[in-house]
Amino acid sequence: MSNRPELLAPPEIFYDETEARKYTSSSRIVEIQAKLSERALELLALPDDGVPRFLLDIGCGSGLSGETLSENGHHWIGLDISASMLNVAVEREVEGDLLLGDMGQGLGLRPGVIDGAISISAVQWLCNADKSSHEPRLRLKAFFGSLYRCLSRGARAVFQVYPENIAQRELILRQALQAGFGGGLVVDYPHSTKKRKEFLVLACGSVPTSINDGYKESCSEDDDSEDEENGMVNVSDRNSRPRKRQKPNKKGKGREWILKKKEQSRRKGNDVPADSKYTGRKRKSRF
């Protein structure tokens, strides 16, 4: 039986009152959450000017990661789909404001009001269809699209993720890039099975590029993670590769080109008119 909670039940059902209290009372989980939150806050790269920022904690649960934000002097709001988790957060009197909602349906926040966002072990839940109406690609599209709109220009979002496989990793990154984000993966302890952690670091307003450019691991000569001085690898520079200049097509855009572009638009979830024998047909100069 799988030990991944997202494969056992939807989050609002899995994290019931019993599981929420068990999760929050575990000293091991509290310690892990604190370390991951500190790392995510570090990757946000907020200006060190002493000015508190307004941050968003996505999948905040009982407020464990939010406590790290408060300890660093920031204001925050937390979003979670589990009412039981939020009830525990209220009992613990966390300093942030709490919202009950499904991130797969969009965040519903005003544009440009968030200075940065973090998420610890939450985004991979969107890769599972818990209901017949759930389509992972569309839910990720709604989430990243709404997140991009509510972030201020130049702000970052950092997600600590546990993708089940490569397909999930690429699905998450692809939808983030299509929403307009730039960025990639930061992998801490890439050669360690137990300590390995993946962080998706996104920047609002950067130019998105291909998926292959976004995922990059640093390969050390020594495979022992204990010998790694920093225990981390840097995010790849997604905008360093020069783009090839496309030669102008003097013959114009034919039927094949139009069909190709329509198919690409369909894959992005856009409404595209159906193909017909008139698609790409050149109009006569007069009727």
Solvent accessible surface area in square Angstrom, and as a share of the most:
residue,aa,sasa,rsa
1,M,219,0.98
2,S,48,0.31
3,N,139,0.71
4,R,55,0.20
5,P,40,0.25
6,E,13,0.06
7,L,74,0.37
8,L,73,0.36
9,A,25,0.19
10,P,29,0.18
11,P,21,0.13
12,E,66,0.29
13,I,111,0.56
14,F,47,0.20
15,Y,34,0.13
16,D,68,0.35
17,E,104,0.47
18,T,104,0.61
19,E,44,0.20
20,A,0,0.00
21,R,102,0.37
22,K,135,0.57
23,Y,44,0.17
24,T,18,0.10
25,S,90,0.58
26,S,34,0.22
27,S,95,0.61
28,R,167,0.61
29,I,40,0.20
30,V,57,0.33
31,E,96,0.43
32,I,60,0.31
33,Q,21,0.09
34,A,41,0.32
35,K,131,0.56
36,L,15,0.08
37,S,0,0.00
38,E,82,0.37
39,R,28,0.10
40,A,0,0.00
41,L,19,0.09
42,E,106,0.48
43,L,23,0.11
44,L,5,0.02
45,A,65,0.50
46,L,38,0.19
47,P,79,0.50
48,D,151,0.78
49,D,80,0.41
50,G,75,0.72
51,V,82,0.47
52,P,69,0.43
53,R,42,0.15
54,F,72,0.30
55,L,0,0.00
56,L,1,0.01
57,D,0,0.00
58,I,0,0.00
59,G,25,0.24
60,C,6,0.04
61,G,10,0.09
62,S,2,0.01
63,G,0,0.00
64,L,12,0.06
65,S,4,0.03
66,G,0,0.00
67,E,63,0.28
68,T,5,0.03
69,L,0,0.00
70,S,25,0.16
71,E,139,0.62
72,N,67,0.34
73,G,43,0.41
74,H,29,0.13
75,H,118,0.53
76,W,8,0.03
77,I,17,0.09
78,G,0,0.00
79,L,13,0.07
80,D,18,0.09
81,I,46,0.23
82,S,2,0.01
83,A,51,0.40
84,S,25,0.16
85,M,6,0.03
86,L,14,0.07
87,N,86,0.44
88,V,9,0.05
89,A,0,0.00
90,V,95,0.55
91,E,104,0.47
92,R,78,0.29
93,E,147,0.66
94,V,23,0.13
95,E,146,0.65
96,G,10,0.10
97,D,95,0.49
98,L,46,0.23
99,L,73,0.36
100,L,115,0.57
101,G,24,0.23
102,D,28,0.15
103,M,23,0.10
104,G,4,0.04
105,Q,141,0.63
106,G,21,0.20
107,L,18,0.09
108,G,80,0.77
109,L,46,0.23
110,R,186,0.68
111,P,104,0.66
112,G,38,0.37
113,V,54,0.31
114,I,0,0.00
115,D,49,0.26
116,G,0,0.00
117,A,0,0.00
118,I,0,0.00
119,S,0,0.00
120,I,9,0.05
121,S,34,0.22
122,A,8,0.07
123,V,0,0.00
124,Q,6,0.03
125,W,26,0.09
126,L,3,0.02
127,C,16,0.10
128,N,26,0.13
129,A,63,0.49
130,D,50,0.26
131,K,116,0.49
132,S,129,0.83
133,S,96,0.62
134,H,33,0.15
135,E,74,0.33
136,P,25,0.16
137,R,67,0.24
138,L,83,0.41
139,R,28,0.10
140,L,0,0.00
141,K,77,0.33
142,A,40,0.31
143,F,0,0.00
144,F,0,0.00
145,G,15,0.14
146,S,10,0.06
147,L,0,0.00
148,Y,45,0.17
149,R,149,0.54
150,C,0,0.00
151,L,6,0.03
152,S,34,0.22
153,R,169,0.62
154,G,58,0.55
155,A,11,0.08
156,R,87,0.32
157,A,0,0.00
158,V,0,0.00
159,F,0,0.00
160,Q,0,0.00
161,V,6,0.03
162,Y,84,0.32
163,P,18,0.11
164,E,78,0.35
165,N,71,0.37
166,I,114,0.58
167,A,71,0.55
168,Q,23,0.10
169,R,36,0.13
170,E,63,0.28
171,L,37,0.18
172,I,5,0.02
173,L,3,0.02
174,R,90,0.33
175,Q,6,0.02
176,A,0,0.00
177,L,13,0.07
178,Q,84,0.37
179,A,28,0.22
180,G,19,0.18
181,F,0,0.00
182,G,3,0.03
183,G,14,0.13
184,G,0,0.00
185,L,5,0.03
186,V,4,0.02
187,V,0,0.00
188,D,10,0.05
189,Y,66,0.25
190,P,15,0.10
191,H,63,0.28
192,S,17,0.11
193,T,136,0.79
194,K,184,0.78
195,K,87,0.37
196,R,66,0.24
197,K,38,0.16
198,E,11,0.05
199,F,1,0.00
200,L,2,0.01
201,V,7,0.04
202,L,1,0.00
203,A,24,0.18
204,C,3,0.02
205,G,40,0.39
206,S,37,0.24
207,V,78,0.45
208,P,53,0.33
209,T,34,0.20
210,S,60,0.39
211,I,31,0.16
212,N,132,0.68
213,D,31,0.16
214,G,0,0.00
215,Y,73,0.28
216,K,126,0.53
217,E,55,0.24
218,S,59,0.38
219,C,112,0.67
220,S,51,0.33
221,E,182,0.82
222,D,63,0.32
223,D,102,0.53
224,D,69,0.36
225,S,11,0.07
226,E,118,0.53
227,D,89,0.46
228,E,35,0.16
229,E,171,0.77
230,N,108,0.55
231,G,3,0.03
232,M,75,0.34
233,V,11,0.06
234,N,129,0.66
235,V,57,0.33
236,S,16,0.10
237,D,103,0.53
238,R,15,0.06
239,N,93,0.48
240,S,74,0.48
241,R,170,0.62
242,P,116,0.73
243,R,171,0.62
244,K,190,0.80
245,R,230,0.84
246,Q,170,0.76
247,K,185,0.79
248,P,116,0.73
249,N,99,0.51
250,K,193,0.82
251,K,196,0.83
252,G,37,0.36
253,K,134,0.57
254,G,41,0.40
255,R,102,0.37
256,E,146,0.66
257,W,103,0.36
258,I,50,0.26
259,L,50,0.25
260,K,122,0.52
261,K,90,0.38
262,K,32,0.14
263,E,72,0.32
264,Q,68,0.30
265,S,31,0.20
266,R,77,0.28
267,R,165,0.60
268,K,95,0.40
269,G,31,0.30
270,N,73,0.37
271,D,147,0.76
272,V,36,0.21
273,P,103,0.65
274,A,89,0.69
275,D,68,0.35
276,S,55,0.35
277,K,139,0.59
278,Y,134,0.51
279,T,19,0.11
280,G,34,0.33
281,R,145,0.53
282,K,184,0.78
283,R,201,0.73
284,K,178,0.75
285,S,124,0.80
286,R,192,0.70
287,F,230,0.96
